[in-house]
Structure formats: C-alpha cells, structure tokens
Amino acid sequence: MRLFLGRILITLFIAFTLTLLTTKSAQAGPSAKFNPDAIDENTPTVTVTFSGVEAGKKYWLSDPVGKNTFEGTANDAGEISFTFCGAGKDSVKARCGDGDFFHAVEYTILLKKENKPITQATFRVKHFYPDLLSPPPPQNPKPTDDIFLTLSGIRRDGTAERNDYIIKGPDGKANCLTLTAGRGSQPLGKLANGKYTIDVKDADKSCSGEGFIYYRITIIVSDNGGSVSVVKDPQKKDGGGTLGPLGVNPCTGGICKTGLGDIPTNAGAFVNKILSLAVGLAGGIALILMVIGSIRVLTSSGDQQKLSGGRDQIVAAVAGLLFLIFSVLILRFIGIEILGLGN
C-alpha cells in the first residue's frame, strides 16, 4: 500500500513538472531590463535590453502611438539593446539633444518584429528633487529670527519654465522661486510663536497653480527655540523606479527574492530551480521514511507484522527515491534537449 502511494505521489510530481515545463515554454518571451534602473527627470538617456529574441534578426522599438520608431539587430546571444531619451510625455526617441528630457510620468515602449508588436515594457520616471539647503535656518527658530528657504539644483534644459517652484508660505500666499541660476532663496520673514506648514510644489508655465509637492516643511516657532522637520514627497505619489515589462515578472535583474531563496524568472533557470527544490524536498521525505522504517524494524522484537511493515516502508522509500532520480533525468532531457529551456 505504501509503495503504491509513493508511486502515486511521484507520478503526480512528474505530471505537475511536465505541465510547468510546457506552460513556461509557451509563455516564455522577450524580457526587458533597464539601465539605469532608477530614472528621474535629469536622467539623460535610458538603455533597455531585451533578452530572449532571435539572434541576427531585426527589431524595432517605438512608443504605443508610433510617433518615433528606430531599429536594431539582435546579437548572437539573443539580446538587443536600444538607447533613447524622452520626447515629450508619451514618446521616446533615439537621436537626443540637450533639450530632450523625460517627464515625471510612466512611459510604455513596444518591441516589434516585422511591424508586429511582440512585447511591451513600462518604466516610471521619478521627479527630480532640488536640494533643500539648511531647511530653513535657523534650526531652532524664535520669533526674532529671519526665516528663509533655499533651494539648489536645476532640471534638464535649464529653462525657467522647467525650473519654477511654488513655495506656499505660512500666510497661505504662493511665491514663485525660479532656479535657472542653480540656486534661489525665498524669505519667510519673522514668524510669531506657533506651528507653520510650508509646501514646495511644482509650478506650471505661468508659475501658478499647485502641482506635485516635493517637500512639506513643518516649523514650530518658540521663544525657547522651536524645531524644523522636513518630509519628502509627503503625498507619496512618486513611485519611481522601473515597473518592468507588462506580463513579465518585474523582479529586479530577473531574480525574485522569496522565502525559498532567489527564484529566477528565466524559463530554463526557473524550471531548474523548482526541480532542485522538489528533489531536495522529496529526498528529505524519503530519508525520513527510511529512518522511520528502520526504527520500526529495530523495535519489532520479532513481531512479524511490525517487521514486515518497517521493511515495506524502507523498500517504498528507496524505490520512490530511485524513481524520482530517474524521472528528474528524463525531465531535464525533455526540458533541455526537446523544449530547449536550458538556453
């Protein structure tokens, strides 16, 4: 009975793994990796590398609306790379100049072969944060202190339109601060005892409106010396980083950190990892069964029923383990030689 159950479990394991192999083979497609993987408005260019494409074949990269399309040829390793910059809020292009930049939005790019999209990838551009210098001095403000706010650093293309910020002061008034020179200060004056909130926001073309909040500064003014605290992106709207290709596991570098260790997203490496885990688990179970069977034999004290039961358990564990070893060899042959998942 135990031998029969052991074979049933092994058969189920083989059926599951074969299903996994064929499913992964059917779903496997080009995967994308971005460099750098942290992109903001001041990143000049981004390089995306697609793996799992046909060596020597031509491919095209474009935005979803086809505004800009450029081509490349895959190398012998089945990889192709494209370098591009931002061309507005919804497009990218290959020929870049000083006035080209990424906006703080999410971009989608398409990889095409013979004018047919075969995969797409998205990446998100974070906002570029100006430096907040000694925010705002002094650190322990009193009613007699002059308080001011200093920002430093500019976004790409250097125009006033790109580098205007709104500072909403304690009186609720919005003041425009332009950083085209790289640095600017906004005086807040002397404040009476109390708690004040100041927001540093993005401005529109006319240096009005209320956009993304870069910093929220809380100032407590006290005769005995108050305090200053700063929160970056207080509304937590700036997700930043890359999302990875749609429909593909977005784990960084193609490796997912799990409780079972590092799990690769590449089809062949994924199957090998699952097989290794399964073999280790099955081997551990077989060892435990053999130990239990041995204990039953040693403690049978001549009882033929216990002796036979322990012996059958050892035989079932050994047979199951041998069956597992040979099944894994067969599965590896199917996956690598037939399905080509080892490449």
C-alpha positions as CSV (number, residue, x, y, z in Angstrom):
1,M,0.0,0.0,0.0
2,R,2.8,2.4,1.0
3,L,4.7,1.5,-2.2
4,F,1.6,2.2,-4.2
5,L,1.0,5.6,-2.5
6,G,4.7,6.5,-3.0
7,R,4.4,5.9,-6.8
8,I,1.2,7.9,-7.0
9,L,2.9,10.9,-5.4
10,I,5.9,10.6,-7.7
11,T,3.6,10.4,-10.7
12,L,1.7,13.5,-9.6
13,F,5.1,15.3,-9.2
14,I,6.1,14.3,-12.8
15,A,2.7,15.4,-14.2
16,F,3.0,18.8,-12.4
17,T,6.5,19.4,-13.6
18,L,5.7,18.4,-17.2
19,T,2.8,20.9,-17.1
20,L,5.1,23.5,-15.7
21,L,7.7,22.9,-18.4
22,T,5.2,23.1,-21.3
23,T,3.5,26.2,-19.8
24,K,6.7,28.0,-19.3
25,S,7.8,27.1,-22.8
26,A,4.6,28.5,-24.2
27,Q,4.7,31.7,-22.2
28,A,8.4,32.5,-22.4
29,G,9.1,35.6,-24.4
30,P,11.5,38.5,-24.5
31,S,12.2,40.1,-21.2
32,A,13.4,43.7,-20.6
33,K,16.0,45.2,-18.3
34,F,16.5,49.0,-18.0
35,N,19.8,50.8,-17.3
36,P,19.8,52.7,-15.1
37,D,17.0,51.1,-13.1
38,A,16.3,54.3,-11.2
39,I,15.3,57.0,-13.6
40,D,14.4,60.7,-12.9
41,E,13.8,63.8,-14.9
42,N,17.5,64.5,-15.1
43,T,18.5,61.1,-16.5
44,P,19.8,62.0,-20.0
45,T,19.2,58.6,-21.7
46,V,18.0,55.1,-20.8
47,T,19.1,51.8,-22.3
48,V,16.7,48.9,-22.5
49,T,18.0,45.4,-23.3
50,F,15.6,42.7,-24.4
51,S,16.7,39.1,-23.9
52,G,15.2,36.0,-25.5
53,V,14.9,37.4,-29.0
54,E,16.2,35.7,-32.2
55,A,19.9,36.2,-32.9
56,G,20.7,38.2,-36.0
57,K,17.1,39.3,-36.6
58,K,16.0,43.0,-36.9
59,Y,13.7,44.5,-34.3
60,W,12.1,47.9,-33.9
61,L,11.4,50.0,-30.8
62,S,8.6,52.6,-30.6
63,D,6.1,54.2,-28.4
64,P,2.5,52.9,-28.5
65,V,1.3,55.6,-30.9
66,G,4.3,55.0,-33.3
67,K,5.5,58.6,-33.0
68,N,9.1,57.6,-33.1
69,T,10.4,54.2,-34.3
70,F,14.0,53.0,-34.5
71,E,15.6,49.7,-35.4
72,G,18.4,47.4,-34.2
73,T,19.7,43.9,-34.8
74,A,19.9,41.2,-32.1
75,N,23.3,39.8,-31.2
76,D,24.4,36.2,-31.2
77,A,23.3,35.8,-27.5
78,G,19.7,36.7,-28.5
79,E,19.8,40.2,-27.0
80,I,19.1,43.6,-28.4
81,S,19.6,47.0,-26.8
82,F,18.1,50.4,-27.6
83,T,19.2,53.7,-26.1
84,F,16.8,56.6,-26.1
85,C,15.7,59.8,-24.4
86,G,12.4,61.4,-23.6
87,A,10.5,63.2,-26.4
88,G,7.5,64.7,-24.5
89,K,5.2,63.0,-22.1
90,D,4.3,60.0,-24.2
91,S,7.2,59.3,-26.5
92,V,10.9,58.4,-26.7
93,K,13.5,58.9,-29.5
94,A,17.0,57.7,-30.4
95,R,18.6,61.0,-31.6
96,C,18.8,63.1,-28.5
97,G,19.9,66.7,-27.8
98,D,20.3,68.9,-24.7
99,G,16.6,70.0,-24.9
100,D,15.3,66.4,-24.7
101,F,14.3,65.1,-21.4
102,F,12.0,62.7,-19.6
103,H,8.9,63.9,-17.8
104,A,7.9,62.5,-14.4
105,V,5.3,60.1,-15.9
106,E,5.1,56.4,-16.8
107,Y,6.4,55.5,-20.3
108,T,5.4,52.5,-22.4
109,I,7.6,51.2,-25.2
110,L,6.9,48.5,-27.7
111,L,9.3,45.9,-29.2
112,K,8.2,45.0,-32.8
113,K,9.3,42.4,-35.3
114,E,8.2,42.7,-38.9
115,N,6.0,45.6,-37.8
116,K,4.1,43.4,-35.3
117,P,4.4,44.1,-31.5
118,I,5.8,41.1,-29.7
119,T,6.2,42.6,-26.2
120,Q,5.9,45.9,-24.3
121,A,7.6,47.3,-21.3
122,T,6.9,50.2,-19.0
123,F,9.2,52.3,-16.8
124,R,8.3,55.2,-14.4
125,V,10.3,58.4,-14.2
126,K,10.7,59.9,-10.8
127,H,10.6,63.7,-10.1
128,F,14.0,65.5,-9.8
129,Y,14.2,66.9,-6.3
130,P,16.0,70.2,-5.8
131,D,18.3,70.2,-2.8
132,L,16.9,71.8,0.3
133,L,19.8,73.6,1.9
134,S,19.8,74.1,5.7
135,P,16.0,73.9,5.7
136,P,15.1,76.6,6.8
137,P,17.7,78.4,9.1
138,P,17.9,78.6,12.0
139,Q,17.2,75.1,13.1
140,N,15.6,76.2,16.4
141,P,13.6,79.3,15.2
142,K,12.5,82.0,17.6
143,P,10.2,85.0,16.8
144,T,13.2,87.2,16.5
145,D,14.8,85.1,13.7
146,D,14.5,85.8,10.0
147,I,13.5,82.6,8.3
148,F,14.2,81.8,4.7
149,L,14.1,78.8,2.4
150,T,16.9,77.9,0.0
151,L,16.7,75.5,-3.0
152,S,19.5,74.4,-5.3
153,G,19.7,72.3,-8.5
154,I,18.0,72.5,-11.8
155,R,16.3,70.1,-14.2
156,R,17.4,69.4,-17.7
157,D,17.2,72.1,-20.4
158,G,17.6,74.8,-17.8
159,T,14.7,77.0,-18.8
160,A,12.7,79.0,-16.2
161,E,9.6,77.0,-17.2
162,R,11.3,73.8,-16.2
163,N,12.7,75.2,-13.0
164,D,10.0,77.2,-11.4
165,Y,8.8,76.2,-8.0
166,I,5.9,77.4,-5.8
167,I,6.6,78.0,-2.1
168,K,3.3,78.2,-0.2
169,G,4.2,80.1,2.9
170,P,2.7,80.3,6.4
171,D,0.3,83.1,5.3
172,G,-1.1,80.8,2.5
173,K,0.4,83.0,-0.2
174,A,2.1,81.2,-3.1
175,N,5.5,82.7,-4.0
176,C,7.4,81.7,-7.2
177,L,11.0,80.7,-7.0
178,T,13.0,80.3,-10.2
179,L,16.2,78.3,-10.1
180,T,17.7,78.9,-13.6
181,A,20.8,80.2,-11.9
182,G,21.0,76.9,-10.0
183,R,20.0,78.3,-6.6
184,G,17.4,80.6,-5.1
185,S,16.1,81.7,-1.7
186,Q,12.6,82.7,-0.5
187,P,12.4,84.9,2.6
188,L,9.6,84.0,5.0
189,G,10.4,86.8,7.5
190,K,9.8,86.7,11.2
191,L,7.1,84.4,12.4
192,A,5.2,84.6,15.7
193,N,5.1,81.7,18.1
194,G,3.2,78.8,16.6
195,K,3.2,75.9,14.2
196,Y,3.6,76.6,10.4
197,T,3.5,74.4,7.3
198,I,5.3,75.2,4.1
199,D,5.0,73.3,0.9
200,V,7.4,73.3,-2.0
201,K,5.5,72.5,-5.2
202,D,5.9,72.2,-8.9
203,A,4.7,75.2,-10.9
204,D,3.0,75.4,-14.3
205,K,4.1,77.6,-17.2
206,S,2.8,80.8,-15.6
207,C,4.4,80.0,-12.3
208,S,0.9,79.5,-10.8
209,G,-1.2,76.5,-9.8
210,E,-0.4,73.8,-7.4
211,G,1.5,70.7,-8.7
212,F,3.5,67.9,-7.2
213,I,4.6,68.5,-3.6
214,Y,8.4,68.0,-3.3
215,Y,8.8,68.9,0.4
216,R,6.5,69.6,3.3
217,I,8.3,71.6,6.0
218,T,6.8,72.0,9.4
219,I,8.2,74.9,11.5
220,I,7.5,75.4,15.2
221,V,8.5,78.8,16.4
222,S,9.0,79.3,20.1
223,D,10.6,81.8,22.5
224,N,12.7,78.9,23.8
225,G,13.7,77.8,20.3
226,G,11.4,75.7,18.1
227,S,12.1,72.9,15.7
228,V,12.1,72.2,11.9
229,S,11.0,68.9,10.3
230,V,11.0,68.1,6.6
231,V,9.0,65.3,4.7
232,K,10.0,64.5,1.1
233,D,7.1,63.6,-1.2
234,P,4.5,63.8,1.7
235,Q,1.7,62.6,-0.5
236,K,3.7,59.5,-1.6
237,K,2.8,60.0,-5.3
238,D,6.3,59.5,-6.7
239,G,6.6,55.7,-7.0
240,G,9.8,56.0,-9.1
241,G,12.0,53.1,-10.4
242,T,11.2,50.7,-13.3
243,L,8.0,48.5,-13.4
244,G,9.4,46.0,-15.8
245,P,7.7,44.5,-18.8
246,L,4.0,44.0,-18.8
247,G,3.1,40.4,-18.4
248,V,6.6,39.5,-17.2
249,N,7.7,39.2,-13.6
250,P,9.2,42.6,-12.7
251,C,11.6,41.3,-10.2
252,T,14.9,43.3,-10.3
253,G,17.5,41.7,-12.5
254,G,15.2,38.7,-13.3
255,I,15.6,37.4,-9.7
256,C,12.7,37.2,-7.2
257,K,13.6,37.2,-3.5
258,T,11.4,34.7,-1.8
259,G,11.3,32.7,1.4
260,L,12.6,29.7,-0.6
261,G,15.6,31.7,-1.8
262,D,16.3,33.5,-5.1
263,I,13.9,32.4,-7.8
264,P,14.9,33.3,-11.4
265,T,12.2,34.4,-13.9
266,N,14.0,32.9,-16.9
267,A,12.1,29.8,-18.0
268,G,15.0,27.4,-18.0
269,A,16.6,28.6,-14.8
270,F,13.1,28.7,-13.2
271,V,12.4,25.1,-14.0
272,N,15.9,24.0,-12.8
273,K,15.3,25.9,-9.5
274,I,11.9,24.2,-9.0
275,L,13.4,20.8,-9.8
276,S,16.2,21.4,-7.3
277,L,13.7,22.4,-4.6
278,A,11.4,19.4,-5.4
279,V,14.3,16.9,-5.4
280,G,15.6,18.2,-2.1
281,L,12.1,18.0,-0.5
282,A,11.5,14.6,-1.9
283,G,14.9,13.3,-0.8
284,G,14.3,14.7,2.7
285,I,10.9,12.9,2.8
286,A,12.5,9.6,1.6
287,L,15.2,9.9,4.2
288,I,12.6,10.4,7.0
289,L,10.6,7.4,5.8
290,M,13.7,5.2,5.7
291,V,14.6,6.3,9.3
292,I,11.1,5.6,10.5
293,G,11.1,2.2,8.7
294,S,14.4,1.3,10.3
295,I,13.2,2.2,13.7
296,R,10.1,0.0,13.2
297,V,12.4,-2.9,12.2
298,L,14.7,-2.4,15.1
299,T,11.8,-2.2,17.6
300,S,9.7,-5.0,16.1
301,S,11.0,-7.5,18.8
302,G,10.2,-10.5,16.5
303,D,6.7,-9.2,15.7
304,Q,6.3,-10.2,12.0
305,Q,3.7,-7.6,11.3
306,K,5.8,-4.7,12.5
307,L,8.9,-6.2,10.9
308,S,7.1,-6.6,7.5
309,G,5.6,-3.1,7.8
310,G,9.0,-1.5,8.5
311,R,10.7,-3.4,5.7
312,D,8.0,-2.4,3.2
313,Q,8.3,1.3,4.2
314,I,12.1,1.2,3.6
315,V,11.6,-0.5,0.3
316,A,8.9,2.0,-0.7
317,A,11.2,5.0,0.2
318,V,14.2,3.6,-1.7
319,A,12.1,2.7,-4.7
320,G,10.5,6.1,-4.7
321,L,13.8,7.9,-4.4
322,L,15.3,5.9,-7.3
323,F,12.2,6.6,-9.3
324,L,12.5,10.3,-8.6
325,I,16.1,10.4,-9.6
326,F,15.4,8.8,-13.0
327,S,12.3,10.9,-13.5
328,V,14.4,14.1,-13.0
329,L,16.9,12.9,-15.6
330,I,14.1,12.3,-18.0
331,L,12.5,15.7,-17.2
332,R,15.9,17.5,-17.7
333,F,16.3,15.7,-21.1
334,I,12.8,16.8,-22.2
335,G,13.3,20.4,-21.0
336,I,16.8,20.9,-22.4
337,E,17.0,18.7,-25.5
338,I,13.4,18.9,-26.7
339,L,11.9,22.1,-25.4
340,G,15.2,24.0,-25.3
341,L,14.5,25.6,-21.9
342,G,18.1,25.3,-20.8
343,N,19.3,28.0,-23.2
